[in-house]
Amino acid sequence: MRRRADTSYMHLGLLFKWSLLLGWLIGCQRSVPVTSPVEGFRVMPGRFVVVLQGAIADTLEGMAYFRHDTSEAIVIDLVGRPDTERGLSLEIPPTEADTLEAVRRWMSGPESDAFVVGYLAWPPYTFVTEAGQLVLVERRLPDRVVGTFHLMLGALARRTGEPLEVEAVGAFAAAPALEEAPAP
């Protein structure tokens, strides 16, 4: 009789250990954060890394360039490789702030405050910034612009009209965009 009791306790102990392991694994899957790309200053010059979660789940890598638009805003173009149709553009006003809050593109942002606007081109949708933050690690014009960001981007599904959301976490070390030489 004693032998049967010992094996029952052994089975219960084994069952308890397996249930703890299974519970731990389930808990780990629920608390998995968005994969964070490497820090901005560790990204190679002229490169970027962006992790997308939500309506699109992917990791984008490629070339990072910055340029000035007609309003003197700095535009950072993150061009994916090998598919150049998949990329992100960030629009930063000419301000000295190191941390920029994102605003909705279709709402006018305050002219005197810092803000960033992002666009994610992903066929067949173009996502635009809804909220988020961009931190400039380094802004050495005209040499390079380095930063990290965490943006929420949104679009509307063409067929259903439902909102599609993407969370973009990324880092870039943008190099100056090459100016096209004037035609002779």
Secondary structure, 3 states (H helix, E strand, C coil): CHHHHHHHHHHHHHHHHHHHHHHHHHHHHHCCCCCCCCCHHHCCCCEEEEEEEECCCEEEEEEEEEEECCCCCEEEEEEECCCCCCEEEEEECCCCCCEEEECCCCCCCCCCCCEEEEEEEECCEEEEEEEEEEEEEEEECCCEEEEEEEEEEEEECCCCCCEEEEEEEEEEEEEECCCCCCCC
